[in-house]
Structure formats: C-alpha cells, structure tokens
C-alpha cells in the first residue's frame, strides 16, 4: 500500500518529520513551499513531488497527485493557511500532525474545517516537538547517516538576525 505524506516546509521540526517518516517507512513525500531554494532542498531530502503554493492550489494539487488526498500531513510552520491546507488535503481517515505552536499572528487560534474533518474522519494530532529524553534514540541514526540534519542547513546567521528570519 503506497502512502503519501505532505510536509509544510521549512521548519526546525523537519528533522523530526524526516526521522518519523524513515522509521515508519512511509512511501511518497510531497513538499509545499513558496521559495524555490526550499523546493530544491525538499527534493534533495527525498520529496517525490514539490508544490509551489503561490502558483498552484496546494489542496487540489495534493488531491490530484495522490489520487484522493494524502494519508498524512505535517505542518511545522504554525500558520493558519498551512495548517488548513494540510487538513483539507487529507483523504478519508487521514491524519494531520501539527508540530510546534502557532505564530504571533494566529495567537494560538486556527479556524479549522470541522465538518470536513468529521465527514472524512480525519485525526488531528499535536506535538510541541521531540522530547529531550528521546534525543538519545536519534544519535545512532545521525551517526549511521540514516538521517542527515546537516543537509537541512542552508545558511548561517548571527544571533542578532534570528528574529528577522521569521519575518522574511
């Protein structure tokens, strides 16, 4: 059975997503990203399809590519549009994983298509991130190069530039 996972990029929690997918041996991965450099990175990290959500309706694209919707979506951005698109691109009995908290704009609230979620029997899961006590299990995966977090680093910035990254 082929399964599709949709990942909202970029996010510091993408490492968790990669780890979970490799451990679960989920099949196809789709990435949604508006920046070209991050679409290229998504392909390099194993996405079989990458959707430019500025040029294409991401929900319709996912439903078409997967022939009915993805089995799993992961949103680690915390913005309303990405979360709702993830939920709406699920197939019946699909799952949505929300990693991390929302942005300042959402203030902790995202309006979800509840009727659609009920009709499609979608499971919505949330996680603040990988608990520190589980890091030890990840070290052998990094050491054996089964996961390669360094591939996700696209640039280095000064500590004083951190806040501006979230505005860009």
Secondary structure, 3 states (H helix, E strand, C coil): CCCEEEEECCCCCHHHHHHHHHHHCCCEEEEECCCHHHHHHHHHCCCCEEECCCCCCHHHHHHHHHCCCEEEEEECCCCHHHHHHHHHCEEEEEEEEEECCCCCCCCCCCCCCHHHHHHCCCEEEEECCCCHHHHHHHHHHHHCCCCCHHHHCCCCCCHHHHHHHHHC
